[in-house]
Amino acid sequence: MSDLQEYISRRKVADGTFADGFEEGYADFKLGILLRQAREAAGLTQEEIAFRLGTPKSTVSKIENHAEDVRLSLLRQYAEALNKNLDVSLVG
């Protein structure tokens, strides 16, 4: 177990509020990271993807850093700007 995983495990036990919101917060964080990594793999800056989306750079930053409020239609446009397809699935 990594130091980070160990910290998270201990924190979940010690702090019920942290534990309650962790999974949702982590999912939002992970989505933002995946978007940033896809943009970087395509060799694009935030400015370039913003231009392709027709939005300000601050919108791209918000998408990548605060993915909890991103609309599905904007995610689809983001994927298309990277010449990718958006694949959404529900898992149990």
Steps between C-alpha positions, in 0.01 A plus 500: 500500500640840405541782751209682338271198517600446861423864583161480330412180686595651837318825422181317400498319834571815701277746313147395404441814291814432299395138450146594392614736226821331394377271222295769326780754532754250374285417196477871411874543548574193288280625216684832494836322494387274215391801297828684562704192412304450176554866406871479575534171309346677201769767537250778570511785748197620692491801267489278193222277631307810612524637146368172359213508749426867442534569874739698718811326634350538849223259398755235403680555830173460688420180311839351582514618862136492613340228290206456739297770320572405139202436275499187288461706183820692582686174569388374160624821334830473688547144373413604145753786519760230571369284213383247759168339586343537842412165656282518811418188696324412820678252721391336820 
